[in-house]
Amino acid sequence: MIGSTWNKWDLHIHSPLTHVNNNYQPKDIDLYVDAVIKNNLKLIAVTNYWFLAKDELETIRKKFSEKEYAVCILANIEFRIAQPNKSGEWINIHAIFSEDIPSEKINKVLSRIKLQNTTDDGKTIWCSKDSMDESGINFNEAIINYETLCEGLKNDFVIGKDFFIAICPNGYGGFHPEKKEGRSVAVAKEIDKLGDIVLGRPRDRDFFLSDTRYEDAPRKPVFVCSDAHDFNQIGSKYTWVKAKPSFQGLRQTLFEPAERVQQSDDFIDLSYVKPYFSQINLSGNIFEGNNLSFKEQTIPLNRNMVSIIGGRGTGKSIFLDAMKKVLMPDSFLTSERNVVAKGVSVFLDKGYGEESSILFNSENSSPYSYLHVSQGDIVNFAKNPESLSSEIKRMLGIREKQYDSANMSLLLDNLSKYRTFVDYWTQSDNYGNRINTDAFQTKIIEENQKLTETLTNPKNKELIVEYQKNSESINKLQLALSRNQELIAFIRRGFSEINERIKSYNELSVIVPELPLTDASVYYEILEKNARVINDDIEAVRLKNEEIKKSFLDQGINQDVSSLLSKLSEYQENIDKAKAKIKEIEENKKRYFAYVRERSDFAVKYSKYIEEQVTEIQSLYDSLHIENDSWNKEQNQIVRDILSDINIRGSIIFDNDKFYAGLEGCINRGKFRASNEKSTRQKLTDTFNVQSYTDFVKLLNNDKVISTDGDGELITIEDFFWKSEYFNQGGRYELMHYLFSPEKIKNYLYVNAEFTYKGKTVDQLSVGQRGTFYVSLKLATDPFGSPFVFDQPEDDLDNSFIMKQLVPLFKKIKKYRQVIIVTHNANLVINSDSEQVIVANYDGDVISYEVGAIEDGNIRMQQGIRHHICSILEGGHIAFSVREKKYGIQ
C-alpha cells in the first residue's frame, strides 16, 4: 500500500540447487532461506545455468512461505553466447523471468531451443537437462546463438512482460564495454544493444546511464549482484531498488534507471533526513449536516511522491482539504469545501523513525507549518498583481514593516505641537484681535506707556520712575514664581510617568539588572528654596513701594496717591505682561519654524524607510542565488534551475489615482470644481504638481512646488496650509494627516516586488505563466524541508512548464521533501515517477481510497493502479505507451 520503497535486491544469486560450481555446504534450502532473510533481501533472482532444477523456484518459495518472510523470487537463467570477448572467453548473458512463470514452463520453453553445440555425430543438443545429459556435453563448454535464444524465448514469452535480457560487462564472460579501441569496442556495442538491464559493478553506473555510448543509446539500470555460490556470499553484494519487489517493479527500473536504482549504501534517499506525513487515518462525516463520509481506512504515505487521482467528485481534493483542516486548523480553505475532519488523523514522521512521530487530529489543535497550495490559490494571486507582490515578499521572508515607532512618536508629537502653535497664533479676543501677535502686544505697550505719561509731572516723576522699576521687579519675580510652581508640577508628572514605565520594564522576566527608580527630591528641594527666596524678594520690593507712598506725602504732593500708584501698577503690569508675551511669541515662532523643519526631515526619513524596503527585496532575492553550504551540489543546482527564468526587484509605487482621490477629500472642493476646460483631478494636479514619488518627497520636504494663483509663482506646502480658503471646517489638519501619517501614506505610496519571468513583465504574462512563476518562487524560497502539498497544479500552470520543468523538478526535489499532489494529468504521475498512487472512489455516500504503486496492476486485464491511471487520467494510455516504446518494451 505504501507504494515504491527502497529495498535490497539481488538479481544474480545461485541456490543450493545450482548445476555448476555449487559450493553450498550443506546443500540445505533452509539455510539458504535463512541467509537471505538475515540479509534482508526483498527480491532475488534465483540463478541457474541453462535451465532450472526441477521445481527449483517453487521449492524455494515454499520455504520462505513457511518462515512467513515476504520475498519476490524471479528466475535467472545464465547462458553463454557464441561470441567471444577479447580474452577469448564466451560472453555470458542472462534471461530473467517474471515471478508469474513457473519453473516447469521456463524449462519447457528452453527445451525447445537449440544450443550451437552438436553431438559428435552432428545431432542437435537442446537446452534441457535430458538433452545435455544425453549428449555428455560439459556445461562450461555449452554455447548458444543469441538470435536463436531470443527467437525461442519470444515464441512463448513477451519481452518486458515475461522476461528481460541481462548483460554482464565485466568479470569472467564479461564484454568489457569501457575498452576504447580495437575489435572489442565493436563487440561491446553489439552486446550492449542486446541487453535490457546490466549486471555489473557500482562504477559501471555512469557509463550505462550515458546516452552517448552509441547513437540513440538507452540508459540502462545497473544491478550489483553477489553471484553467490555459497552461504557466505549471500548478502555480500546487492542493489538498492525503489520499486515494488516484483517483475513489474524491475520493469520500472528501465524507465527510471538513475532514480530507482542505487549501487551502494551511500545515496540521498537512504541518508537524507526529512519530515514527512507517514500515515493518515480517515473515518466519519466529511461535512456538517451531510451524510457524505470517509470509509474507515488507515493509509500509509510514501515519504517521496504521492499522487492522488480519481474521477470528478470522487474525493481527490477532499483528501488534501482534510489534511489541511487537521494540520492548519485556523487556515482558510480557498475552496468552498469546509470539511469537518473530526475523524481524520495525520502522523508526521520527523525523519528519525517511529520515536519521532507526531500525531495531529481535531483534538490536537497545534498547527504544523508546511507548504500547501490549495485549489484556487494560484489563480487568486496570479490575477491580482498587488496580491502577487505581497505573496512574493512573504515568500522572500519579508513581513510588513511598520514605520519606525520612535520616529512615528516624534512625528505625532511634532504635529501635535504644530497644531498647538496654530491654535495659539490664531487665538482672538472678543473683539477679533489676534492677541498672540507681536503687533497686538506692541500696541498694548505703547498704549500703557502713554497712559503712564499722563500720570507723570515734574514733581512726581522721580518717584514714579522708581515705583515703576520696583513694580517691574515684582512682576518679574511673580513670573519667576509662577514658572517655579509650574516646573514643580511638570517634574512631578514627568517623574511619575517615568517611574511607572521603569516598573513595567523591570517586570519583564529577561531584565537583569533592573533599573532604579528616578528620584526628583533634589529638584523639589532647590525649587522650593527658590520659591522662598522669590517670595522674600517680592516682599522686600513691596516694602520699598510702601516707602515711596510715604515719600509722596512727605514731599507735599497733593494727589490721591493710592489711586495714582494703583493705576501706575496696572499700566506697568500691562507693559511687563506684553513684553513677556512678545518674548513668548518669539520663542513660539522659533519653535514653529523648528516644527516645520522637523516635519520636512520626516520626508527624508520616510524616503529612507521606503528605499530600505527596495534594498531588502533585492538583497533577499540575491541571497537565493548564493551557494548554500548546508546543501549538496544537486540541491544548489535545483534552486539555480528554478530561478533561471526569474528576476525580482523592489519597485517604488506612487499611485497618482489613489493619491488625488484621497487628497480631494481633504480640501475645499469648491476651489477645484470641474469646468468645461478642466476636471477636478486636473485642477488638483496643476495645483500640487505631484506626479511621482520624487515629486511627493519634494512636497513633504517643503520645497516650492504648489501653484495657487496661476501666475507661475510656486509656494511650499506650509505656505498652502495658511491659505484657509482652500480648506473646509477641519482646516489644514485633515490634509496634514493625509500627507504625513504613515498609515495614510501607505495607501498611495508603497513598495512592490516586481518580477519578470522568461524576460516578460507581469502584464505580458498569462495567468498560467504567472502561476508558474508563483510555484517556482515558492519552491525556490522553501525548497527542502516540510512536505509540499499541491492540489491540481495543471489547472493553473502553463502546460509547457509542467512537462519541461515541473516533472523534472518533482523527480529531483522529492528526494529532499515529500511531494503530495492531486492531479488528473497522467504525465505528472507517470513521468514524475510517483512512488505512490492513491485512487479516490465515491460509492453512494462513502468516499474510499485504493492505494498502490505505478507498477501495480495490469492494463489489459483492467486491474490495479496501472488500469486506474489509464482509465481516469487524461493521456494515461499515451503516457505509458510513449515511455515503454522508448525502451522497446510492450
SEDREN-490718 format. One record per residue (C-alpha): residue in one letter; x, y, z. Coordinates in steps of 0.5 Angstrom, whole numbers, plus 500, padded with zeros to 3 digits. Layout:
N
AXYZ/...
***
This chain:
890
M500500500/I506505501/G508505494/S515504492/T520504497/W528502498/N529495498/K535491497/W535486491/D540481489/L539479481/H544474481/I544469487/H545462486/S542457490/P544450493/L540447487/T545450482/H548446477/V555448477/N560451482/N556449487/N560451494/Y554451499/Q556446504/P551443506/K546444500/D541446505/I535450503/D533452510/L540455511/Y540459504/V533462506/D536464513/A542467510/V537471505/I533473511/K539475515/N541480510/N534483509/L534482501/K527483499/L528481492/I532475489/A533472482/V535465483/T540464478/N542457475/Y546455468/W542453462/F536451466/L533451473/A533445477/K526441478/D521446482/E527450484/L523456484/E517453488/T521449493/I525456495/R518460495/K515455500/K521455505/F520463505/S513462506/E514457512/K518462515/E513468514/Y518472510/A516477504/V520476499/C520476491/I523470487/L525471480/A528466476/N535468472/I538463467/E545464465/F548463458/R554463454/I553466447/A557464441/Q561471442/P568471445/N571477448/K578480448/S580475452/G577469448/E572468453/W565466451/I561472454/N555471459/I548473458/H542472463/A535472462/I531474468/F523472468/S517474472/E515471478/D509469475/I512464471/P513457474/S520453474/E517448469/K514453464/I521456464/N525449463/K519447458/V521453453/L528453454/S528445452/R526447445/I532452444/K538449440/L545450443/Q550452438/N554446440/T552439437/T554432439/D560428436/D555425431/G552432429/K546432432/T542438436/I543439443/W537442446/C537447452/S535442457/K537437463/D536431459/S539433452/M545436455/D546430460/E545425454/S550429450/G555429455/I557436454/N560440459/F556446462/N562450462/E563448454/A556450452/I554456448/I548459445/N547463439/Y544470442/E539470436/T537463437/L536464444/C532470444/E527468438/G526461442/L524466448/K520470444/N516464441/D512463448/F514470452/V514477451/I520481453/G518486458/K512483460/D515476462/F523477461/F529481461/I536480458/A541482463/I548483460/C555483464/P560488462/N566485467/G569479470/Y569472467/G565472461/G564480461/F565484455/H569490458/P565496455/E570501458/K575499453/K577505448/E580502442/G580495438/R575490436/S573490443/V569496442/A565494437/V564487440/A562491447/K557496443/E553490440/I553486446/D550493450/K545493445/L543486446/G541487454/D535491457/I539491464/V546491467/L549486472/G555490474/R559494479/P558501482/R563504477/D559502471/R553506473/D555513470/F557509464/F551506463/L547512465/S550516459/D546516452/T553517448/R555510449/Y553510441/E547513437/D541513441/A543509447/P538508452/R540509459/K540502463/P540500470/V546497473/F545492479/V551490483/C550482485/S553477489/D553472484/A553468491/H555460490/D556459498/F553462504/N558467506/Q557470499/I550472500/G549479502/S556481500/K553485494/Y547487493/T543493490/W538498493/V532499489/K526504490/A520499487/K515494489/P519488489/S517484483/F518484476/Q514490475/G518493480/L524491476/R521494469/Q520501473/T528501473/L528501466/F524508466/E528511471/P535507472/A538513475/E533515480/R530508482/V537504483/Q543505487/Q549501487/S552503494/D549505501/D551512500/F546515497/I541521499/D534518499/L537513505/S541518509/Y537525508/V533526514/K527530512/P520531516/Y514527512/F507525513/S508518514/Q500516515/I493519515/N487516519/L480517516/S473516518/G467520520/N463525517/I466530512/F462536512/E457538518/G450536516/N451532511/N452524510/L458524506/S463520510/F470517509/K471510509/E475508516/Q482507513/T489507515/I493510509/P501509510/L504515506/N510515502/R516519504/N518521497/M512523492/V505521493/S500522487/I492523489/I488521483/G480520481/G474522477/R471528478/G467529485/T471522488/G474526494/K481527491/S482535494/I478533500/F483528502/L488534502/D483539505/A482534511/M490534512/K490542512/K484542517/V488538522/L495541520/M493548520/P486549523/D486556523/S488557516/F483559511/L481554505/T480557499/S476552496/E468552498/R469546502/N469547509/V471540512/V470537519/A476533519/K474530526/G475523524/V482525521/S489524524/V495525521/F502523523/L508527522/D515523522/K521528523/G525523520/Y528520526/G524514526/E518512530/E520515536/S520522532/S513521530/I508527532/L500526532/F495531529/N488531530/S482535532/E483534539/N491537538/S490544536/S497545535/P499547528/Y504545523/S507549518/Y508546511/L508548504/H500547502/V498550495/S490549495/Q486549489/G485557487/D491559491/I495561485/V489564481/N488568487/F495571487/A496571479/K490575477/N492581482/P499583481/E499587488/S497581492/L502577488/S507582490/S505581497/E506574497/I513575493/K515579499/R512574504/M516568501/L522572501/G521573508/I519580509/R514582514/E510588513/K515593516/Q512599520/Y515605520/D520606526/S516607532/A521612535/N520617529/M513616529/S512618536/L517624534/L512626528/L506625532/D509630538/N511635532/L504635529/S501636536/K506642538/Y505645531/R497645532/T498648539/F502653536/V497655530/D491655535/Y496660540/W498664534/T490665531/Q487666538/S483672538/D479676544/N472678544/Y474684539/G477679534/N484682536/R490677535/I492677542/N499673540/T502677535/D508682536/A504688533/F498687538/Q503686544/T507692542/K500696541/I499695549/I506697551/E505704547/E498705550/N500704557/Q506708556/K502714554/L497713560/T503713565/E506719562/T499722563/L500721571/T507724571/N509731572/P516734575/K514734582/N513726582/K517724576/E523721580/L518718585/I514715579/V520712576/E523709582/Y516706583/Q516703576/K522700577/N520697583/S513694580/E517692574/S522688579/I515685583/N512683576/K519679574/L519676581/Q512674581/L513671574/A519667576/L515665582/S509662577/R515659573/N518656579/Q511653581/E509650574/L516647574/I515643580/A508641578/F512638571/I517635574/R512631579/R508629573/G514627569/F518623574/S512619576/E511617569/I518615568/N518611574/E511608572/R515606566/I521603569/K517599574/S513596568/Y520595564/N523592571/E517587571/L520583564/S523577566/V529578562/I531584565/V538584569/P540588573/E533592574/L533600573/P533604579/L527609580/T528616579/D529621585/A526628584/S527630591/V534634589/Y530638584/Y524640589/E529642595/I532647590/L526649587/E522650594/K528654596/N528659590/A521660592/R522662599/V528667596/I523670591/N517671596/D522674600/D525679595/I518681593/E516683600/A522687600/V521691594/R513692596/L516695603/K520700598/N514702594/E511703601/E516708603/I515711596/K508712598/K510716604/S515720600/F509723596/L506725602/D513728606/Q514732599/G508735600/I505732593/N498733594/Q495728590/D491721591/V497717592/S494711593/S489712586/L496714583/L500709585/S495703583/K494706576/L501706575/S502699578/E496697573/Y500700567/Q507698569/E504691570/N500691563/I507693560/D511688563/K506683561/A506685554/K514685554/A514678557/K508676552/I513679546/K518674548/E514668549/I511670542/E518670539/E520663543/N514660540/K515663533/K522660534/R519653536/Y514654530/F520654525/A523648528/Y517644528/V517646520/R524644519/E523637523/R517636519/S521637513/D526632516/F520627516/A521627508/V528625509/K527619514/Y521616510/S524616504/K530612507/Y524608510/I521606503/E528606500/E530601505/Q525596503/V527596496/T534594498/E531589503/I528586497/Q534586492/S538583498/L534577500/Y533576492/D540576491/S541571497/L537566494/H543565489/I548565494/E551558494/N548555501/D554551505/S549546508/W546544502/N550539497/K551540490/E545538487/Q541542492/N544548490/Q543546483/I536545484/V535552486/R539555481/D535552476/I529554479/L531561479/S534561472/D528565469/I526569475/N528576476/I526580482/R527587484/G524592489/S520598486/I517604489/I510605487/F507612488/D499611486/N497618483/D490616482/K489614490/F493620492/Y489625489/A483621490/G485622498/L487629497/E480631494/G477629501/C482634505/I481640502/N475645500/R472642493/G469649491/K476651490/F477646485/R470645482/A471642475/S470647469/N469646462/E476647461/K479642467/S477637471/T477637479/R483632478/Q487636473/K486642477/L489639483/T495636479/D496643477/T496646484/F500641487/N505639482/V506632485/Q506626479/S511622482/Y515619488/T520624488/D515630487/F512627493/V518628497/K519635495/L512637497/L513634504/N520637504/N517644504/D520645497/K516650493/V512646488/I505649489/S502653485/T495657487/D495664483/G497661476/D502667476/G508662476/E510663483/L511657487/I510656494/T511651500/I506646503/E507650509/D505657506/F499653503/F497651510/W496658512/K491659506/S485658510/E480659504/Y483652501/F480648507/N474646510/Q472647517/G477641519/G482646517/R489644515/Y490638520/E486633515/L491635510/M497634514/H495628517/Y494625510/L500627507/F505626514/S501620517/P505613515/E498610516/K495614510/I501615506/K502607505/N495607501/Y498611496/L506610497/Y509603498/V514598495/N512593491/A516586489/E516587481/F519581477/T520578470/Y519571468/K523569462/G524576461/K517578461/T514583466/V507581470/D503585465/Q506581459/L504574462/S498570462/V495567468/G498561467/Q505564467/R504568473/G502562477/T508558474/F513564477/Y509563483/V510556484/S517557482/L519562487/K515558493/L520552491/A526557491/T525560497/D523554501/P526548497/F528543502/G524542509/S517541510/P512537506/F510540499/V502539498/F500542491/D492541489/Q492540482/P498544479/E495543472/D489547473/D493554474/L500553471/D503553464/N503546461/S510547458/F512549465/I509542467/M512538462/K519541462/Q520544469/L515541474/V516534472/P524534472/L523538479/F519534482/K524528480/K529531484/I526535489/K522529492/K529526495/Y529532499/R522534501/Q516530501/V511532495/I504530495/I499532489/V492532487/T492531479/H488529473/N495530469/A498523467/N505526466/L505529473/V504522476/I508517471/N514522468/S515524475/D515517477/S511518483/E512513488/Q505512491/V499513488/I492514491/V486513488/A479516490/N473513490/Y466515491/D460510492/G454513495/D455517501/V462514502/I469516500/S475511500/Y482510497/E485505494/V493505495/G499502491/A505504486/I505505479/E508498478/D502495481/G496492476/N495490469/I492495464/R490489459/M486486465/Q484492468/Q486491474/G490495480/I494502479/R496502472/H489501470/H486507474/I492511471/C490510464/S482510465/I482516470/L488521468/E488525461/G493522457/G494516461/H495510456/I499515452/A504517457/F505509459/S506508452/V511513450/R515511456/E515504454/K516505447/K522509448/Y525503452/G523498447/I518495452/Q511492451/
***
